[in-house]
Amino acid sequence: MYTSDLYIIKGACMVRTQIYLTEKEKTGLKSAASAQGVSQSDLIRQAIDDLLARSGEIDKDRILDEIAGVWANRHDISDVRDLRTGWRRRPAR
């Protein structure tokens, strides 16, 4: 059974987790964190955030490539420019 505790750290709600590292990874992490003046936890979170940002961009680009032109041959949908001609502009403030 997995249980988690929530913690507020640096103004963010965090879930405590545990990971296993090799001795080489642990030593490298400790050295890198010390060199950058941050905690090992901060360095791990930064790496995870970077990984998620990169994978999100890759997924977004892949999805856009897959859906490009899906409505190109649809004749039952009006051209968006025709639809927009009837729209009223917002009144000026």
Backbone as a printed PyTorch tensor [residue, N CA C, xyz], in Angstrom:
tensor([[[  0.8510,  -1.1850,   0.0000],
         [  0.0000,   0.0000,   0.0000],
         [  0.8880,   1.2360,   0.0000]],

        [[  0.5440,   2.1880,  -0.8040],
         [  1.3150,   3.4250,  -0.8950],
         [  0.5750,   4.5230,  -0.1630]],

        [[  1.2650,   5.1560,   0.7260],
         [  0.6870,   6.3260,   1.3920],
         [  1.6130,   7.4940,   1.1420]],

        [[  1.0640,   8.6540,   1.1040],
         [  1.8910,   9.8360,   0.8870],
         [  1.5010,  10.9210,   1.8760]],

        [[  2.4570,  11.7060,   2.1810],
         [  2.2310,  12.8610,   3.0340],
         [  2.5120,  14.1020,   2.2110]],

        [[  1.7130,  15.1150,   2.4020],
         [  1.9170,  16.3730,   1.6960],
         [  2.7040,  17.3170,   2.5810]],

        [[  3.6050,  18.0490,   1.9700],
         [  4.4320,  19.0100,   2.6870],
         [  4.4070,  20.3210,   1.9260]],

        [[  4.4640,  21.3980,   2.6630],
         [  4.6040,  22.7210,   2.0510],
         [  6.0740,  23.1010,   2.1760]],

        [[  6.7450,  23.1910,   1.0270],
         [  8.1680,  23.5220,   0.9950],
         [  8.3530,  24.6370,  -0.0200]],

        [[  8.9740,  25.7210,   0.4120],
         [  9.2180,  26.8730,  -0.4490],
         [  7.9270,  27.3480,  -1.1170]],

        [[  6.8400,  27.2850,  -0.3590],
         [  5.5590,  27.7850,  -0.8490],
         [  4.8240,  26.8520,  -1.7960]],

        [[  5.3520,  25.6510,  -2.0160],
         [  4.6920,  24.7130,  -2.9220],
         [  4.2900,  23.4600,  -2.1540]],

        [[  3.1560,  22.9020,  -2.5380],
         [  2.7000,  21.6610,  -1.9270],
         [  3.4440,  20.5090,  -2.5930]],

        [[  4.1270,  19.7110,  -1.8030],
         [  4.9540,  18.6350,  -2.3420],
         [  4.5770,  17.3050,  -1.7170]],

        [[  4.8190,  16.2510,  -2.4630],
         [  4.6050,  14.8910,  -2.0040],
         [  5.9740,  14.2710,  -1.7970]],

        [[  6.1750,  13.6840,  -0.6440],
         [  7.4650,  13.0560,  -0.3500],
         [  7.5520,  11.7390,  -1.1020]],

        [[  8.7100,  11.4980,  -1.7060],
         [  8.9290,  10.2510,  -2.4260],
         [ 10.3390,   9.7550,  -2.1500]],

        [[ 10.6040,   8.5420,  -2.5430],
         [ 11.9070,   7.9330,  -2.2950],
         [ 12.4180,   7.3380,  -3.6030]],

        [[ 13.7120,   7.5200,  -3.8860],
         [ 14.3110,   6.9480,  -5.0880],
         [ 15.5730,   6.1860,  -4.7070]],

        [[ 15.9690,   5.2820,  -5.5680],
         [ 17.2090,   4.5400,  -5.3750],
         [ 18.2240,   5.0290,  -6.3910]],

        [[ 19.4270,   5.3590,  -5.9120],
         [ 20.5110,   5.8140,  -6.7690],
         [ 21.7110,   4.9040,  -6.5850]],

        [[ 22.5170,   4.8140,  -7.6350],
         [ 23.7900,   4.1140,  -7.4840],
         [ 24.7260,   5.0190,  -6.6950]],

        [[ 25.8060,   4.4700,  -6.2020],
         [ 26.7990,   5.2830,  -5.4830],
         [ 27.3250,   6.3900,  -6.3830]],

        [[ 27.5660,   6.0640,  -7.6480],
         [ 28.0790,   7.0540,  -8.6010],
         [ 27.0640,   8.1880,  -8.7950]],

        [[ 25.7760,   7.8460,  -8.9370],
         [ 24.7360,   8.8620,  -9.0990],
         [ 24.6320,   9.7360,  -7.8550]],

        [[ 24.6710,   9.1180,  -6.6940],
         [ 24.5630,   9.8550,  -5.4260],
         [ 25.7250,  10.8140,  -5.2560]],

        [[ 26.9410,  10.3390,  -5.5480],
         [ 28.1270,  11.1900,  -5.4310],
         [ 28.0610,  12.3470,  -6.4260]],

        [[ 27.6510,  12.0460,  -7.6590],
         [ 27.5260,  13.0920,  -8.6770],
         [ 26.4610,  14.1090,  -8.3250]],

        [[ 25.3490,  13.6280,  -7.8030],
         [ 24.2620,  14.5220,  -7.3880],
         [ 24.7220,  15.4500,  -6.2730]],

        [[ 25.4180,  14.8830,  -5.2900],
         [ 25.9060,  15.6780,  -4.1660],
         [ 26.8840,  16.7390,  -4.6410]],

        [[ 27.7920,  16.3630,  -5.5220],
         [ 28.7800,  17.3160,  -6.0530],
         [ 28.1140,  18.4160,  -6.8680]],

        [[ 27.1730,  18.0310,  -7.7340],
         [ 26.4920,  19.0180,  -8.5810],
         [ 25.6670,  19.9860,  -7.7430]],

        [[ 24.9820,  19.4650,  -6.7460],
         [ 24.1700,  20.3250,  -5.8800],
         [ 25.0650,  21.3020,  -5.1240]],

        [[ 26.1800,  20.8060,  -4.6180],
         [ 27.1120,  21.6680,  -3.8930],
         [ 27.6800,  22.7480,  -4.8060]],

        [[ 28.0480,  22.3600,  -6.0160],
         [ 28.6190,  23.3170,  -6.9730],
         [ 27.6230,  24.4010,  -7.3550]],

        [[ 26.3430,  24.0410,  -7.4120],
         [ 25.3100,  25.0100,  -7.8020],
         [ 24.7090,  25.7460,  -6.6110]],

        [[ 25.0820,  25.3170,  -5.4110],
         [ 24.5650,  25.9770,  -4.2200],
         [ 23.0940,  25.7090,  -3.9590]],

        [[ 22.6370,  24.5270,  -4.3530],
         [ 21.2440,  24.1530,  -4.1230],
         [ 21.2200,  22.8000,  -3.4240]],

        [[ 20.0540,  22.4350,  -2.9250],
         [ 19.9380,  21.1230,  -2.2790],
         [ 19.8610,  20.0290,  -3.3500]],

        [[ 20.1270,  18.8170,  -2.9240],
         [ 20.0080,  17.6920,  -3.8400],
         [ 18.5660,  17.5520,  -4.3110]],

        [[ 17.6230,  17.7810,  -3.4210],
         [ 16.2040,  17.7120,  -3.7880],
         [ 15.8570,  18.7490,  -4.8430]],

        [[ 16.3830,  19.9740,  -4.6800],
         [ 16.1350,  21.0180,  -5.6780],
         [ 16.6690,  20.5990,  -7.0430]],

        [[ 17.8510,  20.0260,  -7.0490],
         [ 18.4740,  19.6040,  -8.2990],
         [ 17.6520,  18.4920,  -8.9670]],

        [[ 17.1710,  17.5680,  -8.1830],
         [ 16.3270,  16.4930,  -8.7270],
         [ 15.0370,  17.0800,  -9.2970]],

        [[ 14.4020,  18.0080,  -8.5610],
         [ 13.1620,  18.6290,  -9.0590],
         [ 13.4140,  19.3940, -10.3510]],

        [[ 14.5450,  20.1130, -10.4230],
         [ 14.8780,  20.8460, -11.6540],
         [ 15.0270,  19.8850, -12.8320]],

        [[ 15.7030,  18.7700, -12.6000],
         [ 15.8950,  17.7820, -13.6680],
         [ 14.5640,  17.2050, -14.1230]],

        [[ 13.6820,  16.9270, -13.1820],
         [ 12.3650,  16.3830, -13.5190],
         [ 11.5480,  17.4210, -14.2830]],

        [[ 11.5690,  18.6790, -13.8220],
         [ 10.8470,  19.7410, -14.5200],
         [ 11.3540,  19.8970, -15.9550]],

        [[ 12.6790,  19.8580, -16.1420],
         [ 13.2600,  19.9550, -17.4860],
         [ 12.8090,  18.7890, -18.3660]],

        [[ 12.8360,  17.5930, -17.8110],
         [ 12.4110,  16.4110, -18.5490],
         [ 10.9460,  16.5150, -18.9600]],

        [[ 10.0970,  16.9270, -18.0290],
         [  8.6730,  17.0490, -18.3320],
         [  8.4030,  18.1330, -19.3670]],

        [[  9.1350,  19.2370, -19.2810],
         [  8.9590,  20.3220, -20.2550],
         [  9.3540,  19.8470, -21.6530]],

        [[ 10.4730,  19.1370, -21.7430],
         [ 10.9180,  18.6380, -23.0460],
         [  9.9490,  17.6050, -23.6060]],

        [[  9.5080,  16.6900, -22.7820],
         [  8.6020,  15.6550, -23.2810],
         [  7.2510,  16.2500, -23.6450]],

        [[  6.8240,  17.2800, -22.9220],
         [  5.5770,  17.9650, -23.2540],
         [  5.6580,  18.6450, -24.5970]],

        [[  6.7920,  19.2780, -24.8850],
         [  6.9700,  19.9340, -26.1740],
         [  6.9940,  18.9100, -27.2950]],

        [[  7.6530,  17.8060, -27.0620],
         [  7.7270,  16.7550, -28.0760],
         [  6.3360,  16.2160, -28.3490]],

        [[  5.5790,  15.9300, -27.3010],
         [  4.2260,  15.4140, -27.4710],
         [  3.3400,  16.4210, -28.1850]],

        [[  3.4610,  17.6920, -27.8240],
         [  2.6370,  18.7240, -28.4510],
         [  2.9580,  18.8110, -29.9470]],

        [[  4.2380,  18.8190, -30.2890],
         [  4.6260,  18.8860, -31.6950],
         [  4.1610,  17.6490, -32.4590]],

        [[  4.2930,  16.4810, -31.8330],
         [  3.8680,  15.2420, -32.4760],
         [  2.3610,  15.2530, -32.7310]],

        [[  1.6180,  15.7150, -31.7480],
         [  0.1560,  15.7670, -31.8850],
         [ -0.2480,  16.7510, -32.9700]],

        [[  0.3890,  17.9200, -32.9950],
         [  0.0690,  18.9040, -34.0330],
         [  0.3740,  18.3580, -35.4210]],

        [[  1.4970,  17.6440, -35.5450],
         [  1.8330,  17.0320, -36.8330],
         [  0.7870,  16.0020, -37.2450]],

        [[  0.3000,  15.2250, -36.2850],
         [ -0.6690,  14.1800, -36.5860],
         [ -2.0270,  14.7470, -36.9970]],

        [[ -2.4260,  15.8850, -36.4210],
         [ -3.7540,  16.4090, -36.7230],
         [ -3.7600,  17.4680, -37.8180]],

        [[ -2.5930,  17.8470, -38.3060],
         [ -2.5260,  18.8810, -39.3430],
         [ -3.3240,  18.4470, -40.5660]],

        [[ -4.2400,  19.2790, -40.9740],
         [ -5.0040,  19.0340, -42.1850],
         [ -6.1530,  18.0440, -42.0620]],

        [[ -6.5390,  17.6670, -40.8530],
         [ -7.5890,  16.6610, -40.7150],
         [ -8.9280,  17.1320, -41.2840]],

        [[ -9.1430,  18.4260, -41.3680],
         [-10.3900,  18.9320, -41.9060],
         [-10.2210,  19.4890, -43.3210]],

        [[ -9.1040,  19.2390, -43.9350],
         [ -8.8000,  19.8340, -45.2360],
         [ -9.8260,  19.4760, -46.3020]],

        [[-10.3300,  18.2800, -46.2820],
         [-11.2590,  17.8440, -47.3370],
         [-12.7060,  17.8160, -46.8720]],

        [[-13.0020,  18.5070, -45.7920],
         [-14.3840,  18.5550, -45.2900],
         [-15.1330,  19.6610, -46.0290]],

        [[-16.2540,  19.2970, -46.6280],
         [-17.0570,  20.2810, -47.3580],
         [-18.3240,  20.6360, -46.6050]],

        [[-18.5450,  19.9770, -45.4740],
         [-19.7470,  20.2350, -44.6840],
         [-19.5180,  21.3020, -43.6110]],

        [[-18.3070,  21.8560, -43.5640],
         [-17.9710,  22.8720, -42.5680],
         [-17.6920,  24.1770, -43.2980]],

        [[-18.3190,  25.2430, -42.8510],
         [-18.1100,  26.5430, -43.4830],
         [-16.6880,  27.0270, -43.2620]],

        [[-16.2240,  27.8520, -44.1680],
         [-14.9160,  28.4780, -44.0160],
         [-14.9810,  29.4040, -42.8070]],

        [[-13.9860,  29.3770, -41.9710],
         [-13.9860,  30.1840, -40.7480],
         [-14.0970,  31.6770, -41.0530]],

        [[-13.5580,  32.1010, -42.1830],
         [-13.6660,  33.5300, -42.5360],
         [-15.1200,  33.9090, -42.7910]],

        [[-15.8830,  32.9840, -43.3850],
         [-17.3110,  33.2500, -43.6030],
         [-18.0580,  33.3080, -42.2770]],

        [[-17.6950,  32.4180, -41.3660],
         [-18.3440,  32.4040, -40.0570],
         [-18.0680,  33.6850, -39.2820]],

        [[-16.8560,  34.1970, -39.3900],
         [-16.4560,  35.3660, -38.5980],
         [-17.0610,  36.6680, -39.0940]],

        [[-17.5410,  36.7040, -40.3050],
         [-18.0830,  37.9740, -40.8170],
         [-19.3020,  38.4250, -40.0270]],

        [[-20.0240,  37.4850, -39.4450],
         [-21.2040,  37.8430, -38.6830],
         [-20.9270,  38.2000, -37.2320]],

        [[-19.7110,  38.0220, -36.7970],
         [-19.3840,  38.3090, -35.4010],
         [-19.2920,  39.8040, -35.1820]],

        [[-19.7680,  40.2140, -34.0270],
         [-19.6600,  41.6260, -33.6830],
         [-18.3970,  41.8280, -32.8450]],

        [[-17.8060,  42.9490, -33.0430],
         [-16.6210,  43.2790, -32.2250],
         [-17.0630,  43.7450, -30.8460]],

        [[-16.1830,  43.5760, -29.8890],
         [-16.4790,  44.0680, -28.5320],
         [-16.5480,  45.5940, -28.5540]],

        [[-17.4280,  46.1290, -27.7690],
         [-17.4880,  47.5930, -27.6950],
         [-16.2170,  48.1590, -27.0680]],

        [[-15.8080,  49.3100, -27.5290],
         [-14.6170,  49.9610, -26.9700],
         [-14.8930,  50.3800, -25.5480]],

        [[-13.8910,  50.3160, -24.7210],
         [-14.0500,  50.7090, -23.3170],
         [-13.7790,  52.1510, -23.1240]]])
